[in-house]
C-alpha cells in the first residue's frame, strides 16, 4: 500500500473529526445557551 491512499484516509478521518467538533463547540458556546465563553472554548 502506498503513501497516497494512507494520506487520503488520514485526511478523511481528520475531516470527520472536524465536522463533529465544530457543532459541539457551537452547542457549548454561551451565546447558544452553553456554559462556556469563547476564550474558554479556545483554551479547552
mmCIF entry with sequence, helices, sheets and N, C-alpha, C, O atoms, coordinates in Angstrom:
data_MODEL
# 
_entry.id   MODEL 
# 
_entity.id                         1 
_entity.type                       polymer 
_entity.pdbx_number_of_molecules   1 
# 
_entity_poly.entity_id                      1 
_entity_poly.type                           'polypeptide(L)' 
_entity_poly.nstd_linkage                   no 
_entity_poly.nstd_monomer                   no 
_entity_poly.pdbx_seq_one_letter_code       
;(UNK)(UNK)(UNK)(UNK)(UNK)(UNK)(UNK)(UNK)(UNK)(UNK)(UNK)(UNK)(UNK)(UNK)(UNK)(UNK)
(UNK)(UNK)(UNK)(UNK)(UNK)(UNK)(UNK)(UNK)(UNK)(UNK)(UNK)(UNK)(UNK)(UNK)(UNK)(UNK)
(UNK)(UNK)(UNK)(UNK)(UNK)(UNK)(UNK)(UNK)(UNK)(UNK)(UNK)(UNK)
;
_entity_poly.pdbx_seq_one_letter_code_can   XXXXXXXXXXXXXXXXXXXXXXXXXXXXXXXXXXXXXXXXXXXX 
_entity_poly.pdbx_strand_id                 A 
# 
loop_
_entity_poly_seq.entity_id 
_entity_poly_seq.num 
_entity_poly_seq.mon_id 
_entity_poly_seq.hetero 
1 1  UNK n 
1 2  UNK n 
1 3  UNK n 
1 4  UNK n 
1 5  UNK n 
1 6  UNK n 
1 7  UNK n 
1 8  UNK n 
1 9  UNK n 
1 10 UNK n 
1 11 UNK n 
1 12 UNK n 
1 13 UNK n 
1 14 UNK n 
1 15 UNK n 
1 16 UNK n 
1 17 UNK n 
1 18 UNK n 
1 19 UNK n 
1 20 UNK n 
1 21 UNK n 
1 22 UNK n 
1 23 UNK n 
1 24 UNK n 
1 25 UNK n 
1 26 UNK n 
1 27 UNK n 
1 28 UNK n 
1 29 UNK n 
1 30 UNK n 
1 31 UNK n 
1 32 UNK n 
1 33 UNK n 
1 34 UNK n 
1 35 UNK n 
1 36 UNK n 
1 37 UNK n 
1 38 UNK n 
1 39 UNK n 
1 40 UNK n 
1 41 UNK n 
1 42 UNK n 
1 43 UNK n 
1 44 UNK n 
# 
_struct_asym.id          A 
_struct_asym.entity_id   1 
# 
loop_
_struct_conf.conf_type_id 
_struct_conf.id 
_struct_conf.pdbx_PDB_helix_id 
_struct_conf.beg_label_comp_id 
_struct_conf.beg_label_asym_id 
_struct_conf.beg_label_seq_id 
_struct_conf.pdbx_beg_PDB_ins_code 
_struct_conf.end_label_comp_id 
_struct_conf.end_label_asym_id 
_struct_conf.end_label_seq_id 
_struct_conf.pdbx_end_PDB_ins_code 
_struct_conf.beg_auth_comp_id 
_struct_conf.beg_auth_asym_id 
_struct_conf.beg_auth_seq_id 
_struct_conf.end_auth_comp_id 
_struct_conf.end_auth_asym_id 
_struct_conf.end_auth_seq_id 
_struct_conf.pdbx_PDB_helix_class 
_struct_conf.details 
_struct_conf.pdbx_PDB_helix_length 
HELX_P HELX_P1 AA1 UNK A 3  ? UNK A 28 ? UNK A 3  UNK A 28 1 ? 26 
HELX_P HELX_P2 AA2 UNK A 30 ? UNK A 32 ? UNK A 30 UNK A 32 5 ? 3  
HELX_P HELX_P3 AA3 UNK A 38 ? UNK A 43 ? UNK A 38 UNK A 43 1 ? 6  
# 
_struct_conf_type.id          HELX_P 
_struct_conf_type.criteria    ? 
_struct_conf_type.reference   ? 
# 
loop_
_atom_site.group_PDB 
_atom_site.id 
_atom_site.type_symbol 
_atom_site.label_atom_id 
_atom_site.label_alt_id 
_atom_site.label_comp_id 
_atom_site.label_asym_id 
_atom_site.label_entity_id 
_atom_site.label_seq_id 
_atom_site.pdbx_PDB_ins_code 
_atom_site.Cartn_x 
_atom_site.Cartn_y 
_atom_site.Cartn_z 
_atom_site.occupancy 
_atom_site.B_iso_or_equiv 
_atom_site.pdbx_formal_charge 
_atom_site.auth_seq_id 
_atom_site.auth_comp_id 
_atom_site.auth_asym_id 
_atom_site.auth_atom_id 
_atom_site.pdbx_PDB_model_num 
ATOM 1   N N  . UNK A 1 1  ? 0.853   -1.181 0.000  1.00 0.00 ? 1  UNK A N  1 
ATOM 2   C CA . UNK A 1 1  ? 0.000   0.000  0.000  1.00 0.00 ? 1  UNK A CA 1 
ATOM 3   C C  . UNK A 1 1  ? 0.897   1.243  0.000  1.00 0.00 ? 1  UNK A C  1 
ATOM 4   O O  . UNK A 1 1  ? 1.851   1.337  0.773  1.00 0.00 ? 1  UNK A O  1 
ATOM 5   N N  . UNK A 1 2  ? 0.578   2.173  -0.865 1.00 0.00 ? 2  UNK A N  1 
ATOM 6   C CA . UNK A 1 2  ? 1.410   3.369  -0.983 1.00 0.00 ? 2  UNK A CA 1 
ATOM 7   C C  . UNK A 1 2  ? 1.019   4.451  0.002  1.00 0.00 ? 2  UNK A C  1 
ATOM 8   O O  . UNK A 1 2  ? 0.081   4.310  0.786  1.00 0.00 ? 2  UNK A O  1 
ATOM 9   N N  . UNK A 1 3  ? 1.767   5.528  -0.068 1.00 0.00 ? 3  UNK A N  1 
ATOM 10  C CA . UNK A 1 3  ? 1.542   6.647  0.841  1.00 0.00 ? 3  UNK A CA 1 
ATOM 11  C C  . UNK A 1 3  ? 0.299   7.448  0.467  1.00 0.00 ? 3  UNK A C  1 
ATOM 12  O O  . UNK A 1 3  ? -0.347  8.020  1.345  1.00 0.00 ? 3  UNK A O  1 
ATOM 13  N N  . UNK A 1 4  ? -0.039  7.501  -0.785 1.00 0.00 ? 4  UNK A N  1 
ATOM 14  C CA . UNK A 1 4  ? -1.167  8.325  -1.227 1.00 0.00 ? 4  UNK A CA 1 
ATOM 15  C C  . UNK A 1 4  ? -2.502  7.864  -0.633 1.00 0.00 ? 4  UNK A C  1 
ATOM 16  O O  . UNK A 1 4  ? -3.240  8.696  -0.105 1.00 0.00 ? 4  UNK A O  1 
ATOM 17  N N  . UNK A 1 5  ? -2.842  6.565  -0.698 1.00 0.00 ? 5  UNK A N  1 
ATOM 18  C CA . UNK A 1 5  ? -4.110  6.146  -0.068 1.00 0.00 ? 5  UNK A CA 1 
ATOM 19  C C  . UNK A 1 5  ? -4.123  6.380  1.445  1.00 0.00 ? 5  UNK A C  1 
ATOM 20  O O  . UNK A 1 5  ? -5.155  6.734  2.015  1.00 0.00 ? 5  UNK A O  1 
ATOM 21  N N  . UNK A 1 6  ? -2.984  6.184  2.083  1.00 0.00 ? 6  UNK A N  1 
ATOM 22  C CA . UNK A 1 6  ? -2.919  6.423  3.526  1.00 0.00 ? 6  UNK A CA 1 
ATOM 23  C C  . UNK A 1 6  ? -3.131  7.901  3.848  1.00 0.00 ? 6  UNK A C  1 
ATOM 24  O O  . UNK A 1 6  ? -3.742  8.241  4.861  1.00 0.00 ? 6  UNK A O  1 
ATOM 25  N N  . UNK A 1 7  ? -2.626  8.764  2.990  1.00 0.00 ? 7  UNK A N  1 
ATOM 26  C CA . UNK A 1 7  ? -2.830  10.194 3.178  1.00 0.00 ? 7  UNK A CA 1 
ATOM 27  C C  . UNK A 1 7  ? -4.291  10.573 3.050  1.00 0.00 ? 7  UNK A C  1 
ATOM 28  O O  . UNK A 1 7  ? -4.791  11.394 3.819  1.00 0.00 ? 7  UNK A O  1 
ATOM 29  N N  . UNK A 1 8  ? -4.984  9.980  2.078  1.00 0.00 ? 8  UNK A N  1 
ATOM 30  C CA . UNK A 1 8  ? -6.410  10.264 1.914  1.00 0.00 ? 8  UNK A CA 1 
ATOM 31  C C  . UNK A 1 8  ? -7.222  9.740  3.096  1.00 0.00 ? 8  UNK A C  1 
ATOM 32  O O  . UNK A 1 8  ? -8.155  10.403 3.548  1.00 0.00 ? 8  UNK A O  1 
ATOM 33  N N  . UNK A 1 9  ? -6.877  8.569  3.595  1.00 0.00 ? 9  UNK A N  1 
ATOM 34  C CA . UNK A 1 9  ? -7.584  8.014  4.757  1.00 0.00 ? 9  UNK A CA 1 
ATOM 35  C C  . UNK A 1 9  ? -7.368  8.906  5.978  1.00 0.00 ? 9  UNK A C  1 
ATOM 36  O O  . UNK A 1 9  ? -8.312  9.206  6.709  1.00 0.00 ? 9  UNK A O  1 
ATOM 37  N N  . UNK A 1 10 ? -6.128  9.327  6.194  1.00 0.00 ? 10 UNK A N  1 
ATOM 38  C CA . UNK A 1 10 ? -5.818  10.196 7.329  1.00 0.00 ? 10 UNK A CA 1 
ATOM 39  C C  . UNK A 1 10 ? -6.540  11.532 7.212  1.00 0.00 ? 10 UNK A C  1 
ATOM 40  O O  . UNK A 1 10 ? -7.100  12.023 8.192  1.00 0.00 ? 10 UNK A O  1 
ATOM 41  N N  . UNK A 1 11 ? -6.529  12.117 6.030  1.00 0.00 ? 11 UNK A N  1 
ATOM 42  C CA . UNK A 1 11 ? -7.235  13.382 5.818  1.00 0.00 ? 11 UNK A CA 1 
ATOM 43  C C  . UNK A 1 11 ? -8.731  13.235 5.997  1.00 0.00 ? 11 UNK A C  1 
ATOM 44  O O  . UNK A 1 11 ? -9.385  14.130 6.533  1.00 0.00 ? 11 UNK A O  1 
ATOM 45  N N  . UNK A 1 12 ? -9.282  12.109 5.551  1.00 0.00 ? 12 UNK A N  1 
ATOM 46  C CA . UNK A 1 12 ? -10.710 11.862 5.719  1.00 0.00 ? 12 UNK A CA 1 
ATOM 47  C C  . UNK A 1 12 ? -11.100 11.752 7.178  1.00 0.00 ? 12 UNK A C  1 
ATOM 48  O O  . UNK A 1 12 ? -12.130 12.284 7.589  1.00 0.00 ? 12 UNK A O  1 
ATOM 49  N N  . UNK A 1 13 ? -10.283 11.064 7.966  1.00 0.00 ? 13 UNK A N  1 
ATOM 50  C CA . UNK A 1 13 ? -10.563 10.955 9.399  1.00 0.00 ? 13 UNK A CA 1 
ATOM 51  C C  . UNK A 1 13 ? -10.477 12.311 10.088 1.00 0.00 ? 13 UNK A C  1 
ATOM 52  O O  . UNK A 1 13 ? -11.301 12.626 10.946 1.00 0.00 ? 13 UNK A O  1 
ATOM 53  N N  . UNK A 1 14 ? -9.488  13.112 9.718  1.00 0.00 ? 14 UNK A N  1 
ATOM 54  C CA . UNK A 1 14 ? -9.355  14.447 10.304 1.00 0.00 ? 14 UNK A CA 1 
ATOM 55  C C  . UNK A 1 14 ? -10.567 15.305 9.945  1.00 0.00 ? 14 UNK A C  1 
ATOM 56  O O  . UNK A 1 14 ? -11.062 16.061 10.781 1.00 0.00 ? 14 UNK A O  1 
ATOM 57  N N  . UNK A 1 15 ? -11.044 15.190 8.712  1.00 0.00 ? 15 UNK A N  1 
ATOM 58  C CA . UNK A 1 15 ? -12.208 15.962 8.284  1.00 0.00 ? 15 UNK A CA 1 
ATOM 59  C C  . UNK A 1 15 ? -13.456 15.553 9.063  1.00 0.00 ? 15 UNK A C  1 
ATOM 60  O O  . UNK A 1 15 ? -14.242 16.407 9.472  1.00 0.00 ? 15 UNK A O  1 
ATOM 61  N N  . UNK A 1 16 ? -13.638 14.240 9.269  1.00 0.00 ? 16 UNK A N  1 
ATOM 62  C CA . UNK A 1 16 ? -14.795 13.776 10.039 1.00 0.00 ? 16 UNK A CA 1 
ATOM 63  C C  . UNK A 1 16 ? -14.743 14.275 11.478 1.00 0.00 ? 16 UNK A C  1 
ATOM 64  O O  . UNK A 1 16 ? -15.766 14.677 12.032 1.00 0.00 ? 16 UNK A O  1 
ATOM 65  N N  . UNK A 1 17 ? -13.550 14.253 12.093 1.00 0.00 ? 17 UNK A N  1 
ATOM 66  C CA . UNK A 1 17 ? -13.405 14.762 13.457 1.00 0.00 ? 17 UNK A CA 1 
ATOM 67  C C  . UNK A 1 17 ? -13.748 16.251 13.506 1.00 0.00 ? 17 UNK A C  1 
ATOM 68  O O  . UNK A 1 17 ? -14.390 16.712 14.450 1.00 0.00 ? 17 UNK A O  1 
ATOM 69  N N  . UNK A 1 18 ? -13.322 16.997 12.494 1.00 0.00 ? 18 UNK A N  1 
ATOM 70  C CA . UNK A 1 18 ? -13.613 18.434 12.433 1.00 0.00 ? 18 UNK A CA 1 
ATOM 71  C C  . UNK A 1 18 ? -15.116 18.671 12.314 1.00 0.00 ? 18 UNK A C  1 
ATOM 72  O O  . UNK A 1 18 ? -15.655 19.580 12.946 1.00 0.00 ? 18 UNK A O  1 
ATOM 73  N N  . UNK A 1 19 ? -15.794 17.857 11.506 1.00 0.00 ? 19 UNK A N  1 
ATOM 74  C CA . UNK A 1 19 ? -17.241 18.020 11.317 1.00 0.00 ? 19 UNK A CA 1 
ATOM 75  C C  . UNK A 1 19 ? -18.002 17.748 12.603 1.00 0.00 ? 19 UNK A C  1 
ATOM 76  O O  . UNK A 1 19 ? -19.080 18.309 12.800 1.00 0.00 ? 19 UNK A O  1 
ATOM 77  N N  . UNK A 1 20 ? -17.481 16.914 13.474 1.00 0.00 ? 20 UNK A N  1 
ATOM 78  C CA . UNK A 1 20 ? -18.135 16.622 14.754 1.00 0.00 ? 20 UNK A CA 1 
ATOM 79  C C  . UNK A 1 20 ? -17.779 17.681 15.791 1.00 0.00 ? 20 UNK A C  1 
ATOM 80  O O  . UNK A 1 20 ? -18.608 18.044 16.626 1.00 0.00 ? 20 UNK A O  1 
ATOM 81  N N  . UNK A 1 21 ? -16.542 18.177 15.736 1.00 0.00 ? 21 UNK A N  1 
ATOM 82  C CA . UNK A 1 21 ? -16.064 19.122 16.741 1.00 0.00 ? 21 UNK A CA 1 
ATOM 83  C C  . UNK A 1 21 ? -16.736 20.488 16.616 1.00 0.00 ? 21 UNK A C  1 
ATOM 84  O O  . UNK A 1 21 ? -17.095 21.082 17.633 1.00 0.00 ? 21 UNK A O  1 
ATOM 85  N N  . UNK A 1 22 ? -16.912 20.991 15.424 1.00 0.00 ? 22 UNK A N  1 
ATOM 86  C CA . UNK A 1 22 ? -17.439 22.340 15.230 1.00 0.00 ? 22 UNK A CA 1 
ATOM 87  C C  . UNK A 1 22 ? -18.865 22.481 15.780 1.00 0.00 ? 22 UNK A C  1 
ATOM 88  O O  . UNK A 1 22 ? -19.122 23.437 16.512 1.00 0.00 ? 22 UNK A O  1 
ATOM 89  N N  . UNK A 1 23 ? -19.804 21.576 15.464 1.00 0.00 ? 23 UNK A N  1 
ATOM 90  C CA . UNK A 1 23 ? -21.143 21.717 16.062 1.00 0.00 ? 23 UNK A CA 1 
ATOM 91  C C  . UNK A 1 23 ? -21.120 21.556 17.584 1.00 0.00 ? 23 UNK A C  1 
ATOM 92  O O  . UNK A 1 23 ? -21.895 22.212 18.281 1.00 0.00 ? 23 UNK A O  1 
ATOM 93  N N  . UNK A 1 24 ? -20.259 20.706 18.102 1.00 0.00 ? 24 UNK A N  1 
ATOM 94  C CA . UNK A 1 24 ? -20.176 20.522 19.559 1.00 0.00 ? 24 UNK A CA 1 
ATOM 95  C C  . UNK A 1 24 ? -19.715 21.813 20.222 1.00 0.00 ? 24 UNK A C  1 
ATOM 96  O O  . UNK A 1 24 ? -20.240 22.189 21.271 1.00 0.00 ? 24 UNK A O  1 
ATOM 97  N N  . UNK A 1 25 ? -18.747 22.494 19.629 1.00 0.00 ? 25 UNK A N  1 
ATOM 98  C CA . UNK A 1 25 ? -18.297 23.769 20.185 1.00 0.00 ? 25 UNK A CA 1 
ATOM 99  C C  . UNK A 1 25 ? -19.401 24.811 20.105 1.00 0.00 ? 25 UNK A C  1 
ATOM 100 O O  . UNK A 1 25 ? -19.537 25.634 21.010 1.00 0.00 ? 25 UNK A O  1 
ATOM 101 N N  . UNK A 1 26 ? -20.176 24.789 19.057 1.00 0.00 ? 26 UNK A N  1 
ATOM 102 C CA . UNK A 1 26 ? -21.263 25.750 18.904 1.00 0.00 ? 26 UNK A CA 1 
ATOM 103 C C  . UNK A 1 26 ? -22.326 25.514 19.975 1.00 0.00 ? 26 UNK A C  1 
ATOM 104 O O  . UNK A 1 26 ? -22.898 26.472 20.494 1.00 0.00 ? 26 UNK A O  1 
ATOM 105 N N  . UNK A 1 27 ? -22.596 24.266 20.309 1.00 0.00 ? 27 UNK A N  1 
ATOM 106 C CA . UNK A 1 27 ? -23.596 23.939 21.335 1.00 0.00 ? 27 UNK A CA 1 
ATOM 107 C C  . UNK A 1 27 ? -23.124 24.422 22.705 1.00 0.00 ? 27 UNK A C  1 
ATOM 108 O O  . UNK A 1 27 ? -23.932 24.885 23.510 1.00 0.00 ? 27 UNK A O  1 
ATOM 109 N N  . UNK A 1 28 ? -21.818 24.318 22.975 1.00 0.00 ? 28 UNK A N  1 
ATOM 110 C CA . UNK A 1 28 ? -21.273 24.704 24.278 1.00 0.00 ? 28 UNK A CA 1 
ATOM 111 C C  . UNK A 1 28 ? -21.039 26.209 24.427 1.00 0.00 ? 28 UNK A C  1 
ATOM 112 O O  . UNK A 1 28 ? -20.701 26.665 25.519 1.00 0.00 ? 28 UNK A O  1 
ATOM 113 N N  . UNK A 1 29 ? -21.208 26.980 23.374 1.00 0.00 ? 29 UNK A N  1 
ATOM 114 C CA . UNK A 1 29 ? -20.932 28.413 23.407 1.00 0.00 ? 29 UNK A CA 1 
ATOM 115 C C  . UNK A 1 29 ? -22.046 29.147 24.149 1.00 0.00 ? 29 UNK A C  1 
ATOM 116 O O  . UNK A 1 29 ? -23.220 28.824 23.974 1.00 0.00 ? 29 UNK A O  1 
ATOM 117 N N  . UNK A 1 30 ? -21.688 30.139 24.982 1.00 0.00 ? 30 UNK A N  1 
ATOM 118 C CA . UNK A 1 30 ? -22.657 30.851 25.814 1.00 0.00 ? 30 UNK A CA 1 
ATOM 119 C C  . UNK A 1 30 ? -23.782 31.498 25.009 1.00 0.00 ? 30 UNK A C  1 
ATOM 120 O O  . UNK A 1 30 ? -24.932 31.513 25.448 1.00 0.00 ? 30 UNK A O  1 
ATOM 121 N N  . UNK A 1 31 ? -23.455 32.030 23.833 1.00 0.00 ? 31 UNK A N  1 
ATOM 122 C CA . UNK A 1 31 ? -24.465 32.710 23.021 1.00 0.00 ? 31 UNK A CA 1 
ATOM 123 C C  . UNK A 1 31 ? -25.592 31.753 22.644 1.00 0.00 ? 31 UNK A C  1 
ATOM 124 O O  . UNK A 1 31 ? -26.742 32.170 22.508 1.00 0.00 ? 31 UNK A O  1 
ATOM 125 N N  . UNK A 1 32 ? -25.264 30.464 22.473 1.00 0.00 ? 32 UNK A N  1 
ATOM 126 C CA . UNK A 1 32 ? -26.258 29.457 22.093 1.00 0.00 ? 32 UNK A CA 1 
ATOM 127 C C  . UNK A 1 32 ? -26.772 28.677 23.294 1.00 0.00 ? 32 UNK A C  1 
ATOM 128 O O  . UNK A 1 32 ? -27.357 27.607 23.125 1.00 0.00 ? 32 UNK A O  1 
ATOM 129 N N  . UNK A 1 33 ? -26.565 29.188 24.500 1.00 0.00 ? 33 UNK A N  1 
ATOM 130 C CA . UNK A 1 33 ? -27.112 28.567 25.697 1.00 0.00 ? 33 UNK A CA 1 
ATOM 131 C C  . UNK A 1 33 ? -26.161 27.635 26.420 1.00 0.00 ? 33 UNK A C  1 
ATOM 132 O O  . UNK A 1 33 ? -26.563 26.981 27.383 1.00 0.00 ? 33 UNK A O  1 
ATOM 133 N N  . UNK A 1 34 ? -24.914 27.553 25.988 1.00 0.00 ? 34 UNK A N  1 
ATOM 134 C CA . UNK A 1 34 ? -23.945 26.680 26.642 1.00 0.00 ? 34 UNK A CA 1 
ATOM 135 C C  . UNK A 1 34 ? -23.243 27.361 27.798 1.00 0.00 ? 34 UNK A C  1 
ATOM 136 O O  . UNK A 1 34 ? -23.452 28.551 28.037 1.00 0.00 ? 34 UNK A O  1 
ATOM 137 N N  . UNK A 1 35 ? -22.419 26.629 28.514 1.00 0.00 ? 35 UNK A N  1 
ATOM 138 C CA . UNK A 1 35 ? -21.778 27.178 29.705 1.00 0.00 ? 35 UNK A CA 1 
ATOM 139 C C  . UNK A 1 35 ? -20.444 27.895 29.460 1.00 0.00 ? 35 UNK A C  1 
ATOM 140 O O  . UNK A 1 35 ? -19.920 28.514 30.386 1.00 0.00 ? 35 UNK A O  1 
ATOM 141 N N  . UNK A 1 36 ? -19.880 27.835 28.256 1.00 0.00 ? 36 UNK A N  1 
ATOM 142 C CA . UNK A 1 36 ? -18.512 28.312 28.039 1.00 0.00 ? 36 UNK A CA 1 
ATOM 143 C C  . UNK A 1 36 ? -18.460 29.589 27.204 1.00 0.00 ? 36 UNK A C  1 
ATOM 144 O O  . UNK A 1 36 ? -19.245 29.768 26.272 1.00 0.00 ? 36 UNK A O  1 
ATOM 145 N N  . UNK A 1 37 ? -17.521 30.475 27.554 1.00 0.00 ? 37 UNK A N  1 
ATOM 146 C CA . UNK A 1 37 ? -17.268 31.669 26.747 1.00 0.00 ? 37 UNK A CA 1 
ATOM 147 C C  . UNK A 1 37 ? -16.344 31.282 25.592 1.00 0.00 ? 37 UNK A C  1 
ATOM 148 O O  . UNK A 1 37 ? -15.828 30.165 25.543 1.00 0.00 ? 37 UNK A O  1 
ATOM 149 N N  . UNK A 1 38 ? -16.146 32.220 24.665 1.00 0.00 ? 38 UNK A N  1 
ATOM 150 C CA . UNK A 1 38 ? -15.285 31.953 23.512 1.00 0.00 ? 38 UNK A CA 1 
ATOM 151 C C  . UNK A 1 38 ? -13.855 31.655 23.953 1.00 0.00 ? 38 UNK A C  1 
ATOM 152 O O  . UNK A 1 38 ? -13.224 30.744 23.419 1.00 0.00 ? 38 UNK A O  1 
ATOM 153 N N  . UNK A 1 39 ? -13.340 32.405 24.916 1.00 0.00 ? 39 UNK A N  1 
ATOM 154 C CA . UNK A 1 39 ? -11.968 32.185 25.376 1.00 0.00 ? 39 UNK A CA 1 
ATOM 155 C C  . UNK A 1 39 ? -11.826 30.821 26.063 1.00 0.00 ? 39 UNK A C  1 
ATOM 156 O O  . UNK A 1 39 ? -10.812 30.146 25.890 1.00 0.00 ? 39 UNK A O  1 
ATOM 157 N N  . UNK A 1 40 ? -12.820 30.420 26.827 1.00 0.00 ? 40 UNK A N  1 
ATOM 158 C CA . UNK A 1 40 ? -12.770 29.117 27.486 1.00 0.00 ? 40 UNK A CA 1 
ATOM 159 C C  . UNK A 1 40 ? -12.770 27.984 26.459 1.00 0.00 ? 40 UNK A C  1 
ATOM 160 O O  . UNK A 1 40 ? -12.066 26.990 26.641 1.00 0.00 ? 40 UNK A O  1 
ATOM 161 N N  . UNK A 1 41 ? -13.553 28.120 25.378 1.00 0.00 ? 41 UNK A N  1 
ATOM 162 C CA . UNK A 1 41 ? -13.559 27.096 24.331 1.00 0.00 ? 41 UNK A CA 1 
ATOM 163 C C  . UNK A 1 41 ? -12.208 27.026 23.625 1.00 0.00 ? 41 UNK A C  1 
ATOM 164 O O  . UNK A 1 41 ? -11.752 25.940 23.267 1.00 0.00 ? 41 UNK A O  1 
ATOM 165 N N  . UNK A 1 42 ? -11.562 28.182 23.422 1.00 0.00 ? 42 UNK A N  1 
ATOM 166 C CA . UNK A 1 42 ? -10.258 28.177 22.761 1.00 0.00 ? 42 UNK A CA 1 
ATOM 167 C C  . UNK A 1 42 ? -9.206  27.484 23.629 1.00 0.00 ? 42 UNK A C  1 
ATOM 168 O O  . UNK A 1 42 ? -8.330  26.792 23.108 1.00 0.00 ? 42 UNK A O  1 
ATOM 169 N N  . UNK A 1 43 ? -9.287  27.665 24.941 1.00 0.00 ? 43 UNK A N  1 
ATOM 170 C CA . UNK A 1 43 ? -8.326  27.034 25.852 1.00 0.00 ? 43 UNK A CA 1 
ATOM 171 C C  . UNK A 1 43 ? -8.566  25.535 25.923 1.00 0.00 ? 43 UNK A C  1 
ATOM 172 O O  . UNK A 1 43 ? -7.619  24.748 25.951 1.00 0.00 ? 43 UNK A O  1 
ATOM 173 N N  . UNK A 1 44 ? -9.836  25.142 25.952 1.00 0.00 ? 44 UNK A N  1 
ATOM 174 C CA . UNK A 1 44 ? -10.174 23.722 26.017 1.00 0.00 ? 44 UNK A CA 1 
ATOM 175 C C  . UNK A 1 44 ? -9.689  23.059 24.761 1.00 0.00 ? 44 UNK A C  1 
ATOM 176 O O  . UNK A 1 44 ? -9.865  21.852 24.593 1.00 0.00 ? 44 UNK A O  1 
# 
